[in-house]
Amino acid sequence: MLQEVFMKYIRLNPSFPNEQEEKYWLIRVTINESISLTRKAYRRKKASLDHCAIYNFQKEDHLIDLVRILPEKYKSVIILYYYDRLSVREISEILKISESAVMKRMERGRKTLRKLMEE
């Protein structure tokens, strides 16, 4: 986390009127980064639980067939995340979409898979 904070500091190269302002900025950015990491861990844990539920499906071959019939925008993020084990950030860079768009597509893709499994 500290690496991320210092990378932001270096990348943004902010100027401060005094050391006190610089200290407050570093503290605030550290707090924000901590909150961000907590949120990411929560999302990852939630996705991991969904992942387990999907893999508990009795016929893995059938699941693969269901993934193949998903709309392309859902299929690509599901495959990159679950099979290629890429992070949301990496997927967003590959597909040139925002991280929130990746998360939304995964959510919708999993929802579609659940519906298909129930049929």
C-alpha positions as CSV (number, residue, x, y, z in Angstrom):
1,M,0.0,0.0,0.0
2,L,2.8,2.4,0.8
3,Q,4.3,1.7,-2.6
4,E,1.1,2.8,-4.2
5,V,1.0,6.0,-2.1
6,F,4.6,6.9,-3.0
7,M,4.0,6.1,-6.6
8,K,1.1,8.5,-6.6
9,Y,3.3,11.1,-5.0
10,I,6.0,10.7,-7.6
11,R,3.5,10.5,-10.5
12,L,1.5,13.6,-9.4
13,N,4.5,15.5,-8.1
14,P,2.3,17.8,-6.0
15,S,3.7,21.0,-4.5
16,F,2.9,22.1,-1.0
17,P,3.3,25.4,0.8
18,N,4.8,23.7,3.8
19,E,5.7,20.3,5.2
20,Q,2.5,20.2,7.3
21,E,0.4,20.3,4.1
22,E,2.5,17.6,2.5
23,K,2.1,15.4,5.7
24,Y,-1.7,15.8,5.6
25,W,-1.8,15.0,1.9
26,L,0.2,11.8,2.5
27,I,-2.0,10.8,5.4
28,R,-5.2,11.4,3.3
29,V,-3.9,9.5,0.3
30,T,-2.8,6.6,2.6
31,I,-6.3,6.5,4.1
32,N,-7.9,6.5,0.7
33,E,-5.6,3.8,-0.5
34,S,-6.4,1.7,2.5
35,I,-10.2,2.1,1.9
36,S,-9.7,1.2,-1.7
37,L,-7.7,-2.0,-0.8
38,T,-10.4,-3.0,1.6
39,R,-13.1,-2.6,-1.0
40,K,-11.1,-4.6,-3.5
41,A,-10.6,-7.4,-1.0
42,Y,-14.4,-7.5,-0.4
43,R,-15.2,-7.6,-4.1
44,R,-12.6,-10.3,-4.7
45,K,-13.9,-12.4,-1.8
46,K,-17.5,-12.0,-3.0
47,A,-16.4,-13.0,-6.6
48,S,-14.5,-15.9,-5.1
49,L,-17.6,-17.2,-3.3
50,D,-19.6,-16.9,-6.6
51,H,-16.7,-18.7,-8.3
52,C,-17.0,-21.6,-5.8
53,A,-20.7,-21.8,-6.4
54,I,-20.2,-22.0,-10.1
55,Y,-17.6,-24.7,-9.8
56,N,-19.7,-26.8,-7.5
57,F,-21.9,-27.3,-10.5
58,Q,-22.0,-31.1,-11.1
59,K,-21.0,-31.1,-14.7
60,E,-18.0,-29.0,-15.5
61,D,-18.2,-29.8,-19.2
62,H,-21.8,-28.4,-19.2
63,L,-20.6,-25.3,-17.4
64,I,-18.0,-24.7,-20.1
65,D,-20.6,-25.2,-22.8
66,L,-22.8,-22.6,-21.0
67,V,-19.9,-20.1,-20.8
68,R,-19.4,-20.5,-24.5
69,I,-23.0,-19.5,-25.3
70,L,-22.8,-16.3,-23.2
71,P,-22.8,-13.0,-25.0
72,E,-19.2,-12.1,-26.0
73,K,-18.9,-9.2,-23.6
74,Y,-19.7,-11.4,-20.6
75,K,-17.9,-14.5,-21.9
76,S,-14.6,-12.6,-22.4
77,V,-14.4,-11.3,-18.8
78,I,-15.5,-14.6,-17.3
79,I,-12.8,-16.5,-19.2
80,L,-10.1,-13.9,-18.5
81,Y,-11.0,-13.8,-14.8
82,Y,-11.7,-17.4,-13.9
83,Y,-9.7,-19.4,-16.4
84,D,-6.8,-17.1,-17.1
85,R,-6.7,-15.8,-13.5
86,L,-6.3,-12.1,-14.5
87,S,-7.2,-9.3,-12.1
88,V,-10.0,-6.9,-12.8
89,R,-7.4,-4.2,-13.5
90,E,-5.6,-6.4,-16.1
91,I,-8.9,-7.2,-17.8
92,S,-9.8,-3.6,-17.9
93,E,-6.5,-2.7,-19.6
94,I,-6.8,-5.6,-22.1
95,L,-10.4,-4.8,-23.0
96,K,-9.9,-1.0,-22.7
97,I,-12.9,-0.6,-20.4
98,S,-13.2,0.7,-16.9
99,E,-12.7,-1.6,-13.9
100,S,-16.3,-1.0,-12.9
101,A,-17.4,-2.1,-16.3
102,V,-15.4,-5.3,-15.9
103,M,-17.1,-5.9,-12.5
104,K,-20.5,-5.2,-13.9
105,R,-20.0,-7.6,-16.9
106,M,-18.8,-10.3,-14.5
107,E,-21.8,-9.8,-12.3
108,R,-24.2,-10.0,-15.3
109,G,-22.3,-12.9,-16.8
110,R,-22.5,-14.9,-13.5
111,K,-26.2,-14.0,-13.2
112,T,-26.8,-15.3,-16.8
113,L,-24.8,-18.5,-16.0
114,R,-27.0,-19.1,-12.9
115,K,-30.1,-18.7,-15.0
116,L,-28.8,-21.1,-17.7
117,M,-27.8,-23.7,-15.0
118,E,-31.4,-23.6,-13.6
119,E,-32.9,-24.5,-17.0
